[in-house]
Amino acid sequence: MCVYDSTYHKTPKGSCLEAVKIAIDAGYRHIDGAFVYFNEHEVGQAIREKIAEGKIKREDIFYCGKLWNTCHPPELVRPTLEKTLKILQLDYVDLYIIELPMAFKPGDALYPKDENGKFIYHETDLCATWEALEACKDAGLAKSIGVSNFNRRQLEMIMNKPGLKHKPVSNQVECHPYFTQPKLLEFCRQHDIVIVGYSPLGTSRDESWVNVSSPPLLKDPVLNAIGKKYNKTAAQIALRFNVQRGVVVIPKSFNPQRIRENFQIFDFSLTEKEMKEIEALNKNVRYVELLMWRDHPEYPFNDEY
């Protein structure tokens, strides 16, 4: 499955609205969003406009929303989701996920810091937060619930919770040819948890939050050589690789041509040999390390997987 990711990175007003409409016209139906991207009003408007045009019905769209770190306390979960629904002007989201397993101090500041500039964390109780998500699903506000950036230990904490009503249907994590996540992918397969791969084309080279020691994925000679064979771009090969191994991919673009190109990956298949060649590119190095939060007790990337 190929998904449109509406991640906000200082995009001009209205550009997300147009990008989502282009994506829907191109065939995308799964839209990955979040309150913290500050553009859900544009995403909701795009969906409503396409419904009004008769291009789609609400049930054709699969919208994923996310619970931010400052909203982990159970009593904040439903009001936060209701706020997202009000912004989107939708009655429900198709998937609601815990964006990160690290709780921050609740309040208006999305990235709360003390007077010394240090992040202010909050006691994290993932099981209690999960129970609040289960209640949202039972209330019909979310059709499905899942997680993001959870490691195996954190997934097991949820799945082994006494009285579990609904297990996570998905775990959204970084996944691409340079970081293939074989162990986490196998663990999730065994437990019928879908891996949704973010940064499937690598990511920006912004040193403030990206590990730039790993080279740009789309310049890789193997991906480009395979692309020449199929008359496809390196990006299309990288996306096809993950889709073919059962990973849902969420490429992000505001460029109309690339939005369309990223969807054109269903008219060819990679051979077993090519899949192995791409698997061999794995460097086991993340682009998105989130090192600014590495001292959080639930920082997820210290574990092997």
VOPAGU-2260 file (C-alpha; in pm, 1 decimal, decimal comma):
REM VOPAGU-2260
SITE   aa  ch    i         X         Y         Z
SITE  MET   A    0       0,0       0,0       0,0
SITE  CYS   A    1     121,0     349,8     -82,9
SITE  VAL   A    2      10,2     630,8     146,0
SITE  TYR   A    3      22,1    1008,8     124,9
SITE  ASP   A    4     210,0    1156,6     421,5
SITE  SER   A    5     100,8    1511,1     506,4
SITE  THR   A    6     393,9    1583,8     740,5
SITE  TYR   A    7     432,5    1955,7     795,8
SITE  HIS   A    8     773,5    2112,7     739,7
SITE  LYS   A    9     709,8    2489,0     713,5
SITE  THR   A   10     497,7    2448,1     403,2
SITE  PRO   A   11     323,7    2759,2     267,8
SITE  LYS   A   12     -41,5    2803,4     363,7
SITE  GLY   A   13    -265,2    2609,9     125,7
SITE  SER   A   14      10,2    2388,2     -14,3
SITE  CYS   A   15    -100,4    2089,6     194,0
SITE  LEU   A   16    -460,8    2139,0      78,3
SITE  GLU   A   17    -352,3    2126,1    -287,2
SITE  ALA   A   18    -108,6    1837,9    -229,5
SITE  VAL   A   19    -375,5    1619,3     -65,8
SITE  LYS   A   20    -621,4    1690,9    -348,2
SITE  ILE   A   21    -355,0    1598,0    -606,0
SITE  ALA   A   22    -277,2    1281,0    -408,0
SITE  ILE   A   23    -644,6    1178,3    -397,8
SITE  ASP   A   24    -676,5    1240,1    -772,5
SITE  ALA   A   25    -362,9    1028,2    -826,9
SITE  GLY   A   26    -522,4     735,5    -641,0
SITE  TYR   A   27    -398,2     768,5    -282,8
SITE  ARG   A   28    -659,2     675,4     -23,8
SITE  HIS   A   29    -454,8     635,0     297,2
SITE  ILE   A   30    -351,1     974,7     436,0
SITE  ASP   A   31    -107,1     994,4     725,3
SITE  GLY   A   32    -150,3    1303,6     940,0
SITE  ALA   A   33    -108,6    1434,9    1293,4
SITE  PHE   A   34    -224,4    1722,9    1509,9
SITE  VAL   A   35     139,9    1824,4    1559,4
SITE  TYR   A   36     180,9    1884,3    1181,8
SITE  PHE   A   37     -51,4    2189,0    1213,2
SITE  ASN   A   38    -221,0    2118,0     881,1
SITE  GLU   A   39    -511,1    1886,4     965,2
SITE  HIS   A   40    -756,5    2167,0     879,3
SITE  GLU   A   41    -620,3    2163,3     522,2
SITE  VAL   A   42    -625,4    1782,8     504,0
SITE  GLY   A   43    -986,9    1775,5     622,6
SITE  GLN   A   44   -1084,7    2045,7     374,3
SITE  ALA   A   45    -919,7    1853,5      86,7
SITE  ILE   A   46   -1107,7    1536,0     180,2
SITE  ARG   A   47   -1439,3    1722,0     208,6
SITE  GLU   A   48   -1388,6    1898,7    -126,2
SITE  LYS   A   49   -1313,2    1568,0    -300,9
SITE  ILE   A   50   -1623,4    1410,9    -142,2
SITE  ALA   A   51   -1832,7    1709,9    -261,7
SITE  GLU   A   52   -1692,4    1664,5    -613,5
SITE  GLY   A   53   -1808,3    1301,5    -608,5
SITE  LYS   A   54   -1449,6    1182,0    -656,2
SITE  ILE   A   55   -1456,1     977,7    -332,3
SITE  LYS   A   56   -1680,2     879,1     -42,5
SITE  ARG   A   57   -1570,0     916,2     320,2
SITE  GLU   A   58   -1537,3     538,8     351,9
SITE  ASP   A   59   -1286,6     536,6      63,1
SITE  ILE   A   60   -1040,0     740,4     269,6
SITE  PHE   A   61    -822,9     586,2     542,1
SITE  TYR   A   62    -706,5     868,1     767,7
SITE  CYS   A   63    -442,5     812,4    1036,4
SITE  GLY   A   64    -420,3    1062,5    1324,2
SITE  LYS   A   65    -167,1    1067,3    1607,3
SITE  LEU   A   66    -161,4    1126,4    1982,5
SITE  TRP   A   67     123,2    1362,1    2072,5
SITE  ASN   A   68     364,5    1318,3    2366,2
SITE  THR   A   69     200,9    1588,0    2584,2
SITE  CYS   A   70    -135,2    1409,5    2570,9
SITE  HIS   A   71     -48,6    1066,3    2715,5
SITE  PRO   A   72    -241,1    1094,3    3047,2
SITE  PRO   A   73    -555,6     880,8    2996,8
SITE  GLU   A   74    -794,5    1167,3    3073,8
SITE  LEU   A   75    -643,5    1370,6    2786,2
SITE  VAL   A   76    -664,1    1104,7    2514,3
SITE  ARG   A   77   -1030,1    1130,6    2413,6
SITE  PRO   A   78   -1043,2    1515,1    2430,0
SITE  THR   A   79    -729,1    1525,7    2212,8
SITE  LEU   A   80    -881,6    1294,2    1952,6
SITE  GLU   A   81   -1207,9    1493,0    1963,3
SITE  LYS   A   82   -1006,1    1810,1    1896,3
SITE  THR   A   83    -844,4    1641,5    1594,7
SITE  LEU   A   84   -1188,9    1536,5    1464,0
SITE  LYS   A   85   -1319,9    1890,6    1509,1
SITE  ILE   A   86   -1023,4    2032,6    1312,6
SITE  LEU   A   87   -1066,5    1771,5    1037,0
SITE  GLN   A   88   -1447,3    1809,7    1048,1
SITE  LEU   A   89   -1476,9    1430,7    1037,6
SITE  ASP   A   90   -1680,0    1197,1    1258,5
SITE  TYR   A   91   -1401,8     941,9    1304,6
SITE  VAL   A   92   -1043,8     858,5    1210,3
SITE  ASP   A   93    -967,1     521,5    1055,9
SITE  LEU   A   94    -653,1     476,4    1264,5
SITE  TYR   A   95    -534,7     656,8    1578,0
SITE  ILE   A   96    -183,4     590,4    1700,2
SITE  ILE   A   97      46,7     685,0    1987,0
SITE  GLU   A   98     308,3     886,1    1795,8
SITE  LEU   A   99     597,8     817,4    2035,0
SITE  PRO   A  100     627,3     605,0    2350,3
SITE  MET   A  101     767,1     903,3    2544,4
SITE  ALA   A  102     536,8    1121,1    2754,1
SITE  PHE   A  103     611,3    1494,2    2791,0
SITE  LYS   A  104     469,7    1732,9    3050,1
SITE  PRO   A  105     103,7    1800,8    2959,7
SITE  GLY   A  106      11,1    2155,1    2865,3
SITE  ASP   A  107      -3,7    2396,2    2573,6
SITE  ALA   A  108     368,1    2370,1    2490,7
SITE  LEU   A  109     423,3    2081,7    2247,3
SITE  TYR   A  110     793,1    2066,2    2338,6
SITE  PRO   A  111     794,9    2174,5    2706,7
SITE  LYS   A  112    1132,6    2292,7    2837,9
SITE  ASP   A  113    1255,9    2427,7    3169,3
SITE  GLU   A  114    1446,4    2755,4    3217,9
SITE  ASN   A  115    1769,8    2577,5    3119,7
SITE  GLY   A  116    1626,6    2460,7    2787,2
SITE  LYS   A  117    1594,7    2097,5    2902,9
SITE  PHE   A  118    1291,1    1900,1    2789,0
SITE  ILE   A  119    1036,5    1835,8    3065,9
SITE  TYR   A  120     924,5    1474,2    3061,0
SITE  HIS   A  121     623,0    1316,1    3227,6
SITE  GLU   A  122     574,8     978,3    3388,8
SITE  THR   A  123     497,8     739,2    3105,5
SITE  ASP   A  124     234,6     468,0    3153,2
SITE  LEU   A  125     187,5     320,6    2807,2
SITE  CYS   A  126     -67,3      65,6    2926,6
SITE  ALA   A  127    -290,4     335,0    3079,6
SITE  THR   A  128    -262,2     545,3    2762,7
SITE  TRP   A  129    -346,4     237,1    2555,8
SITE  GLU   A  130    -660,9     170,8    2760,3
SITE  ALA   A  131    -776,1     524,4    2678,4
SITE  LEU   A  132    -719,4     454,2    2307,3
SITE  GLU   A  133    -922,9     134,0    2342,2
SITE  ALA   A  134   -1208,8     341,9    2485,3
SITE  CYS   A  135   -1188,6     574,7    2182,3
SITE  LYS   A  136   -1219,8     274,7    1951,0
SITE  ASP   A  137   -1514,0     138,3    2150,1
SITE  ALA   A  138   -1680,9     481,6    2127,0
SITE  GLY   A  139   -1647,8     477,8    1745,4
SITE  LEU   A  140   -1410,1     775,1    1732,1
SITE  ALA   A  141   -1134,1     557,3    1582,4
SITE  LYS   A  142   -1194,6     247,9    1370,2
SITE  SER   A  143    -852,5     103,2    1459,9
SITE  ILE   A  144    -572,4     187,8    1702,4
SITE  GLY   A  145    -197,5     143,5    1682,6
SITE  VAL   A  146     143,0     278,7    1780,0
SITE  SER   A  147     449,2     443,1    1630,0
SITE  ASN   A  148     821,5     419,3    1710,3
SITE  PHE   A  149     761,5     136,6    1958,8
SITE  ASN   A  150    1034,1    -123,4    2006,3
SITE  ARG   A  151     968,6    -490,2    2075,9
SITE  ARG   A  152     970,5    -445,8    2456,0
SITE  GLN   A  153     716,0    -164,7    2436,5
SITE  LEU   A  154     491,8    -363,1    2200,3
SITE  GLU   A  155     504,8    -662,6    2434,9
SITE  MET   A  156     416,2    -436,8    2727,6
SITE  ILE   A  157      89,0    -351,7    2551,6
SITE  MET   A  158      16,8    -700,1    2419,5
SITE  ASN   A  159      79,6    -864,1    2758,7
SITE  LYS   A  160    -134,6    -609,8    2944,0
SITE  PRO   A  161    -398,7    -778,0    3164,4
SITE  GLY   A  162    -745,6    -718,5    3022,7
SITE  LEU   A  163    -624,2    -615,4    2678,7
SITE  LYS   A  164    -929,4    -545,4    2459,6
SITE  HIS   A  165    -766,8    -442,5    2130,5
SITE  LYS   A  166    -407,2    -506,8    2029,2
SITE  PRO   A  167    -217,5    -256,0    1812,0
SITE  VAL   A  168    -299,0    -312,6    1445,0
SITE  SER   A  169      11,5    -127,0    1328,7
SITE  ASN   A  170     350,3      10,6    1430,5
SITE  GLN   A  171     474,7     309,1    1229,4
SITE  VAL   A  172     856,0     312,6    1221,5
SITE  GLU   A  173    1143,8     427,4    1001,4
SITE  CYS   A  174    1192,4     172,4     724,2
SITE  HIS   A  175    1382,9     190,4     393,0
SITE  PRO   A  176    1664,0       2,5     210,7
SITE  TYR   A  177    1932,9     148,9     440,6
SITE  PHE   A  178    1730,9      58,9     753,6
SITE  THR   A  179    1523,7    -248,6     672,3
SITE  GLN   A  180    1413,3    -343,0    1027,8
SITE  PRO   A  181    1426,0    -723,3     963,5
SITE  LYS   A  182    1388,2    -831,1    1329,0
SITE  LEU   A  183    1107,0    -588,9    1414,9
SITE  LEU   A  184     932,8    -671,8    1086,5
SITE  GLU   A  185     945,0   -1044,6    1163,6
SITE  PHE   A  186     822,6    -990,2    1521,5
SITE  CYS   A  187     531,1    -779,7    1399,2
SITE  ARG   A  188     445,7   -1034,7    1128,1
SITE  GLN   A  189     426,2   -1306,4    1393,6
SITE  HIS   A  190     175,6   -1095,5    1587,7
SITE  ASP   A  191     -27,2    -966,6    1289,4
SITE  ILE   A  192      91,4    -610,2    1341,7
SITE  VAL   A  193     136,3    -415,6    1018,3
SITE  ILE   A  194     460,3    -220,8     981,5
SITE  VAL   A  195     400,0     124,8     833,7
SITE  GLY   A  196     731,1     263,5     709,7
SITE  TYR   A  197     799,3     634,2     742,7
SITE  SER   A  198    1091,7     802,1     561,9
SITE  PRO   A  199    1072,7     524,7     297,2
SITE  LEU   A  200    1282,3     744,7      64,6
SITE  GLY   A  201    1526,7     849,3     332,3
SITE  THR   A  202    1467,4    1198,5     465,2
SITE  SER   A  203    1584,0    1559,8     447,9
SITE  ARG   A  204    1944,3    1650,4     531,9
SITE  ASP   A  205    1851,7    1878,4     821,4
SITE  GLU   A  206    2128,7    1818,4    1076,0
SITE  SER   A  207    1912,1    1950,7    1360,3
SITE  TRP   A  208    1710,7    1626,7    1362,5
SITE  VAL   A  209    1855,2    1395,4    1093,8
SITE  ASN   A  210    2158,4    1166,9    1112,2
SITE  VAL   A  211    2348,8    1284,9     804,6
SITE  SER   A  212    2630,6    1030,0     844,6
SITE  SER   A  213    2420,0     790,5     637,2
SITE  PRO   A  214    2441,9     888,3     268,8
SITE  PRO   A  215    2135,5    1005,5      70,8
SITE  LEU   A  216    1932,2     694,4     -11,9
SITE  LEU   A  217    1814,4     805,4    -354,9
SITE  LYS   A  218    2169,6     840,4    -486,6
SITE  ASP   A  219    2238,1     472,9    -420,8
SITE  PRO   A  220    2387,8     307,9    -734,3
SITE  VAL   A  221    2203,0     -23,5    -683,0
SITE  LEU   A  222    1860,9     144,6    -663,0
SITE  ASN   A  223    1939,6     358,7    -967,3
SITE  ALA   A  224    2068,9      63,1   -1171,3
SITE  ILE   A  225    1755,7    -141,8   -1097,9
SITE  GLY   A  226    1548,5     167,5   -1177,4
SITE  LYS   A  227    1704,5     193,1   -1525,4
SITE  LYS   A  228    1598,3    -165,3   -1598,6
SITE  TYR   A  229    1231,9     -88,7   -1524,9
SITE  ASN   A  230    1237,2     274,6   -1642,8
SITE  LYS   A  231    1165,1     380,2   -1283,8
SITE  THR   A  232    1329,4     622,1   -1042,2
SITE  ALA   A  233    1538,1     515,9    -741,2
SITE  ALA   A  234    1249,1     640,7    -526,4
SITE  GLN   A  235    1002,3     410,9    -703,3
SITE  ILE   A  236    1238,9     114,3    -656,9
SITE  ALA   A  237    1277,7     191,2    -284,5
SITE  LEU   A  238     899,2     211,9    -242,0
SITE  ARG   A  239     835,8    -104,7    -443,8
SITE  PHE   A  240    1092,3    -293,3    -232,7
SITE  ASN   A  241     906,0    -221,9      91,2
SITE  VAL   A  242     558,9    -278,9     -53,9
SITE  GLN   A  243     673,8    -614,8    -190,5
SITE  ARG   A  244     788,0    -724,0     157,5
SITE  GLY   A  245     455,1    -628,6     315,1
SITE  VAL   A  246     546,3    -286,0     453,4
SITE  VAL   A  247     298,9      -0,6     407,0
SITE  VAL   A  248     492,8     303,4     281,5
SITE  ILE   A  249     412,7     668,3     350,3
SITE  PRO   A  250     618,1     887,7     116,9
SITE  LYS   A  251     594,1    1262,3     172,2
SITE  SER   A  252     597,1    1514,0    -110,6
SITE  PHE   A  253     437,8    1846,2    -199,1
SITE  ASN   A  254     563,0    1820,2    -558,4
SITE  PRO   A  255     272,0    1717,9    -788,7
SITE  GLN   A  256     494,6    1517,7   -1024,3
SITE  ARG   A  257     659,5    1325,5    -739,9
SITE  ILE   A  258     326,3    1264,4    -567,4
SITE  ARG   A  259     207,8    1093,0    -886,8
SITE  GLU   A  260     539,6     911,8    -944,4
SITE  ASN   A  261     540,5     772,1    -590,7
SITE  PHE   A  262     208,6     604,0    -663,9
SITE  GLN   A  263     325,1     445,4    -991,5
SITE  ILE   A  264     481,1     137,1    -833,3
SITE  PHE   A  265     213,2    -122,9    -896,5
SITE  ASP   A  266     286,1    -196,2   -1263,0
SITE  PHE   A  267     604,1    -397,1   -1204,3
SITE  SER   A  268     760,4    -642,3    -958,3
SITE  LEU   A  269    1117,4    -682,7    -839,9
SITE  THR   A  270    1278,9   -1024,8    -885,5
SITE  GLU   A  271    1390,2   -1231,4    -584,9
SITE  LYS   A  272    1751,8   -1152,5    -678,3
SITE  GLU   A  273    1680,2    -778,2    -688,9
SITE  MET   A  274    1499,8    -793,4    -353,8
SITE  LYS   A  275    1808,1    -962,1    -202,0
SITE  GLU   A  276    2038,9    -701,8    -358,7
SITE  ILE   A  277    1833,7    -423,0    -201,5
SITE  GLU   A  278    1813,1    -604,9     134,2
SITE  ALA   A  279    2193,8    -620,0     129,4
SITE  LEU   A  280    2204,8    -237,5     127,6
SITE  ASN   A  281    2088,4    -235,3     492,8
SITE  LYS   A  282    2332,6     -31,5     704,0
SITE  ASN   A  283    2121,1     -66,9    1019,2
SITE  VAL   A  284    2156,8     307,6    1072,5
SITE  ARG   A  285    1861,0     538,8    1133,9
SITE  TYR   A  286    1815,2     876,7     972,2
SITE  VAL   A  287    1565,8     974,1    1244,8
SITE  GLU   A  288    1738,5     908,4    1577,9
SITE  LEU   A  289    1558,8    1167,7    1797,4
SITE  LEU   A  290    1876,7    1198,2    2004,6
SITE  MET   A  291    1746,6    1511,5    2179,1
SITE  TRP   A  292    1520,5    1277,5    2379,4
SITE  ARG   A  293    1767,4     991,6    2433,8
SITE  ASP   A  294    1762,1    1050,6    2812,1
SITE  HIS   A  295    1387,0     979,9    2831,3
SITE  PRO   A  296    1317,9     656,1    3025,6
SITE  GLU   A  297    1109,7     524,6    2734,6
SITE  TYR   A  298    1342,4     639,2    2452,7
SITE  PRO   A  299    1274,0     352,7    2209,5
SITE  PHE   A  300    1594,2     326,5    2009,4
SITE  ASN   A  301    1839,3     200,6    2272,0
SITE  ASP   A  302    1707,4    -155,5    2239,8
SITE  GLU   A  303    1830,2    -378,5    1956,4
SITE  TYR   A  304    1480,7    -364,1    1800,7
